[in-house]
Amino acid sequence: MHIFEFQSYLCEASYILLEYARAAMFLWMFIEGLYLHTVVTVTVFQGRFPHVLYCCIGWASPLILTVRNLITQINALLKIN
């Protein structure tokens, strides 16, 4: 088997990784803003800082979106073939 037979799968896999990286980048920018807001306003009145929540939002949310996108693309590829 030649590598060209797997080219479409490699292209789809790289596209999925690109979508995950893009979603994670935007969500981490959101987390930075949320962190600054928390430091300036909420931390004065609250004793603890929700690091686990921020990590879940920053890494799990893009993963959920990417898996949903992956499932949609796999279904589209199966319908074509």
C-alpha positions in Angstrom: 0.0 0.0 0.0 1.2 3.5 -0.8 1.0 6.5 1.4 -1.3 8.1 -1.2 -4.1 5.7 -0.3 -4.2 7.2 3.3 -3.8 10.8 2.1 -7.5 11.6 2.6 -7.4 10.2 6.2 -4.3 12.1 7.0 -5.8 15.3 5.7 -8.9 14.8 7.8 -6.9 14.0 10.9 -4.7 17.1 10.5 -7.9 19.2 9.9 -9.4 17.8 13.2 -6.2 18.6 15.1 -6.3 22.1 13.6 -9.8 22.6 14.7 -9.0 21.4 18.2 -6.0 23.8 18.5 -8.1 26.7 17.2 -10.9 26.0 19.7 -8.5 25.5 22.6 -6.7 28.8 21.7 -9.9 30.8 21.8 -11.2 29.2 25.0 -7.8 29.8 26.7 -8.1 33.5 25.7 -11.6 33.4 27.4 -10.0 31.8 30.4 -7.4 34.5 30.6 -10.1 37.2 30.6 -12.1 35.2 33.2 -9.0 34.9 35.3 -8.3 38.6 35.2 -11.9 39.3 36.1 -11.7 36.9 39.0 -8.5 38.4 40.3 -9.8 41.9 40.1 -13.3 41.5 41.4 -14.1 38.1 42.9 -10.9 36.9 44.6 -11.2 39.8 47.1 -14.5 38.2 48.4 -13.8 34.6 47.8 -11.1 32.5 49.5 -10.2 29.9 46.9 -9.5 29.9 43.2 -11.1 27.4 40.7 -8.1 26.1 38.8 -9.8 22.8 38.0 -12.8 24.5 36.5 -10.6 26.7 34.3 -8.6 23.7 33.1 -11.8 21.8 32.3 -13.2 24.8 30.4 -9.9 25.3 28.5 -9.2 21.7 27.5 -12.4 19.7 27.8 -14.7 22.2 26.0 -12.6 22.2 22.8 -12.3 18.4 23.0 -16.1 18.1 23.1 -16.5 20.4 20.1 -13.8 18.6 18.2 -15.3 15.2 18.8 -18.7 16.4 17.7 -17.0 17.8 14.5 -15.2 14.5 14.0 -18.4 12.4 14.3 -20.1 14.7 11.8 -17.3 14.4 9.3 -17.1 10.6 9.7 -20.8 10.4 9.0 -20.5 12.6 6.0 -17.6 10.4 4.6 -19.6 7.2 5.2 -22.6 8.6 3.3 -20.4 9.5 0.4 -18.9 6.0 0.2 
